[in-house]
């Protein structure tokens, strides 16, 4: 956790979140901006925009993904970046950090830096659209707090009540596990999960079973809040869990694109992403076997006779498998056909 200084040292594990964000933005931007419409990108815990040694923070990564995109001159929509930061010194530092990029930003891009908490500003945005009986435009909301407070499921539920919305959430399981029995922490966990059932995890012995309980409860809460698809990925340093990422979306295509972004994030240093499923696949490395995907396809379609390729693609795009559609035809279906499956 960073100190109360304006900037702080970039921690190695943060690179994982940033690499996934850049990979996803590179695919998300042209898809969202191919039409003449409004698009919204919100960074709920934006920070100062850079780290102590000058490395880019998430707001700069998001802006650079647009500035440097090969298709940015062909994009036709209007994108609004909203960077929310509750610490005034960091907000002001972010404004100065962003300023040099304005001359290179395309005309269809608006940027706003807001001094506020995530909950207050996000609620204000949602209320504004509700008062006009409008839904949010297609939106990507990045929620990367220092811990587990200030990200209530009630607000996430209001976001997910809108079509074409997505949330990218850092889930700090170690903080939950460490402070779960602290009386002052209970309110934060009530808000985080949007329910009281997390208390059932207090009696589960420490280890994978307890972790999986909290994961499953959070996923269930996201689905109850309105998410059509929920993905879970974990970042490990050697064999120690650092944090998890939940991605919730209304769009089948968004689910597939995020999986592809995760797979494109190669292991770095001592760090690697793993899928949050029972397979625990190490992402970013080409699998030596696609047997888990072929088995999943057999389980889903084995008793249905003839299945068209669109059905198989939709299944792989969904959150029912950790693979993406780039893994389907040549790497899985073709070997299955050759094997007579």
N, C-alpha and C positions, 0 to 999 in steps of 0.2 A: 504494500500500500504506500502511495507517495506521501511525502511530508507535506506540511502546510505551505511550503515554498511555492512560488509561482510556477516554476518548471521543476522537473525532477529527472533522474536518470532513467533512460529507457530500459525496462526489464526485458530480458531475452524472450520470455514467453509471450510478451505483447506482440512480437513480430508475427506470431501465428495468426492472431486475430486480424492484424493489418494485411497480411498476405491474402487471407481468405476474402476480406473486404474488397481489396483491389481486383482480385479475380472475378468476384461476383459483379462488381460495378462495371467491369469491362464488358460483361455480357448483358447486364441489366439495362444500361443506358441506351444502347441502340434499339432494344426491344420496346422500351417504354416511350422513347422519343421519336419513334417512326411515324407517329400520328400527331396531328395538331391538337394537342391537349395539354393540360396542366399535369405536372408530375412533382411529387414532394419527397425530399430527402431530409430526414431529421436525425441529428446526432444529439441524443438526450444528455450526454455527459461529455461535452466536447473538449474540455480542457483548454490548455493554452495554445494548442496548434503545433507545438514542437516540443522536443525534449531538450534536456540540458546541453547535450552535445550537438543539437541542431537537427536531429532526426525528425521526420515528418510525423505529426499526429494524425488522427483519423480525419479531421476536417480537410487537411491539406491533401491527404491521400484521395479523398472523395473528389476534390476539385481537380487534382491532377488527372484523375481517371477520365474526366470530361475534356480537359484541355488537351491531353495527349492522345485522345482516342482518334483512330484513323478515320472514323466515320462522323466526326463531330460537325463537319460542314454539311452533312446530309440529314442531320437530325432536325425534325420539324416541330417538335413540341416545345413547351416552356417548362424548365425545371427550376424549382425553388429550393435552395439549400437553407435549412434553418439549423443553426448551431447554438445549442443551449448550454450555458455554463453559469453555475450558481455563485462561484467566487469572482468578485469584481476584478481583482488583479489579473486573474487568468482570462477573464472575458476581454479585458483591455489588451492583454498580450496577444490573444487570438486575433483581435481586430488588426493589430499591427503586423502580425504574421501573414494574414490573408491579403493585406493591402497590395503587395507587389504583384499578385496574381490577377488583379482586376483588369489590367489592359489586355490580357490574353484570354479572358473568359469570353465565350460567345455571347451574342446579344440576347439569346433566348434563355440566359441564365441569370437568376436573381440570388443574391446571398444576403442573409440576415443573421447577425450575431445577437443573441438575446441574453441579458443578465437575469437569470431566473432558475428555479429548480425545474427538473424535468416534469414533475407532476403538475406544477402550477401552469407552465407554458403549454404542455400538451393538453391539459384540461381546457385552457383558453382557446386553443385551436379547435378542439372538438366542439366546444360550445358555440364557436363562431359558425361552423358549418351546420350544426344542429339548428341554430336560430334561423337559418335561411332555408331549412329543410333540404339541405344538400348533403351528399356523402363526401368523404375525403376523396381527393384525386388519387390515382395510383401512388402508393406511398411505401417507402422503405424507412423503417424506424430502427436506429441503432441504439441499443440500451446497454451500456457498458459501465456500470457503477463500481465504486470502490467498496464492495461488500454486497449486502442483500437488502439494504434499506432503500426507501424511496423509489421502488419499482412495483407498486401494488398491482395485483391482478385486475382490480376494478378498472384501472386506466388502460391496461393492455386489452381488456375485454371491449372497452369502447373503441379502441383502435381496430380490433379484429371484427367489429360489427360492420365495418365498411368493406365493400368488395375491393379486390386488387390491393390489399394492404399486406405488409410483411413486417415482422419484427425479428431482430437479430440480437439475442440476449446472452450476455455472459452470466453463467450460473455458477456461483462460487460455492461449490459443495463443501469445501474444507471449512469455510466460515460457518456454514449451517451446522456442520458436524461438531465444530469446536464450541459454538455458543448455544446449541440447541436447548440446553437445560437452564440457561441463564434467564431469570425472570424478566429482566429488562429487554430481552431479545424476543420474547413471545409475540409482542405486537407486530414486530417487523415480519416475522414468519407468518402470522395470520394474514397480513397484507400481501406478502409475496405469493403465497399459495392460494389466497382467496378463500380459505376454508380453515377449519380447525383440525382436520384429519392428520396433519403432519405430526401431531403429538403421538400418534400410534407408532411412529418410527423411533420414539425415545427408548422403547423396550427391546428393540431389535439389536442383537449383538453387533458391535462395530465390524465393518468389513463390507464385502460386496453386496450382501443382502440388504443392509441398511441403505447403502448408496442407491441401489436399484429401486428401493421403496420410494425414496425422495424423488428420484428421476421420474418414476412412473406417475407419482402424484402430481408433479409439475406438468408433465405432458398431458395428463387428464385435465388439469385445470386450464391449460391452453386450449384444448379441444372444446371444453365446456364454454370457454370464452368466445368461441367461434372459429378457431383455426380449422381449416380443412385438412392441412398436412402439417406434421410436426417432425422435424429432424433433430437428432442429438449427436453431437460429436464431442470427443474428449481429447484434451491435449495432455500428453505425458512427457515428463522429463525423466529419461531412462525408464524406470517402471513406476514412477510416482506421479499420481494424478495432480495436475496443476489447476485446471478449471475445465468446465464443460461449456459448450455453446448450444443453445436451443435456437432453432430457426422455425418460425411458424408463418404460414402463408395461406392465402386463399387460392393461389394459382398452382395448378398442376405443373405448368411449365416452370414456375419459380422454384418448385421443389427440385426438379431435374437440374436446373441451372446451378442451384446451390450445391447439390451433390457434386457436380462437375467442378465447381470452384474449390471444393474441399479436396477432391482427388488431385487437382492441379497444384495443391500446396505441398511441395515435397518436404520430407523431414529436413530439419535444419539444426545444426549443432547436436545437442543431446535431446532435441524435442521431436515429437512426431504426433500426428493426429491419428486417432482410432475412431472407427464407427462405434456408436453407442448401442449397437445391437449385440446379440449373443455371439455373433461371429467375431467381433472385436478386430476387424480388418485394419491393418495399418494403411492409412490413406497416403496418397502421393507416391506410392510404389506400385509398379505394374504387378498385379497378382500373378503368381505362378499357376494358379488354377482358378477358373471361373465356375467351379463345381457348386459353390453356394448359390450362385445365380441360376444355374441350370436346374438345381434342385428346387429352388423357389418357383421357377416356371412350371416344373412338373407338378408341384403341389397345387399350384393355382389353376392350371389348365389341363392336367393329365387326364381328367375324367370328362372333359368337354368335347373331345373329338377335334374337329377342325377349328382352328382359331386364327383369325386374320392378324396381320402384323401390327395393325393399329391397336388392337387389344393388348398385345404383348408390350408394345411401346408404352402405353398408358400405365400398365402395371409397373414397369421398370421406372418410369418417371415418378411414380408415387413414393410415399414414405414406407411402403411395404418392403422395400429392399434398399440397401446402402449403395447399390450400383446405379449408374446413369445410362442413358440411352446409347452413349458412345461405346458401351461395353456389350451391347445386345447382339447385333447382327453377326459381324465377322468373328467376334471373340467368344460368343456363346451359342447362338443359333446354328451357325455353320458347323461347328464341331458336333453339336447335337444331331444334326441331320446326317453327318458322315457316320456317326455312331448308331444310326437307326433309331434314335429316340423320338 
